[in-house]
């Protein structure tokens, strides 16, 4: 027969297990945790067609010129620590807020603005051929495609591939799927800027 003390002990252990499973590790960052709930991203447009899946299926552009032709927005940014996950047709979509440092192409965006960028997959659930995810605190050049769904502006790296890291004054393409020439995979920032603005 269970004593009152034993019953209380069992209940206490059960509560600790439930809280532990719900809360995850004590050092976890809630904004980075994969979320099954759409409430994590207030602008989640739900399960309807958003054009977002287009970025998961297109082949990466074969050159910088092709990347430029496919983009309606080209910006240099720093990535903030603000990130969340949406679900689109049962697939995770990572939404990262970035801060605009420079606008090379694009309407309605100015230096100092913050925008959301969506990438297919999740750092915790990447697809096999996922390009590297945008990381908070780092600087990037982004080639973006824009669509509007239910009044929400969706910005997606071209073919999922339009993400370039800015490191030591150079622009480097990190997507392993790229067929860029070696010279195009890494360019000094000034050379990249001249190439984008030419023509």
Buried (B, 14 or more C-beta within 10 A) or exposed (E): EEEEEEEEEEEEEEEEEEEEEEEEEEEEEEEBBBBEEBEBBEBBBEEEEBEBBBBBEBEBBEEBBBBBEBBBBBBBBBBBEBBBBBBBEEBBBBBBBBBBBEBBBBEEBEEEEEBBBBBBBBBEEBEEEBBBBBEBEBBBBBBBBBBEBEEEEBBBBBBBBBBBBBBEEBBBBBBEEBEBEEEBBBBEBEEBBEBBEEE
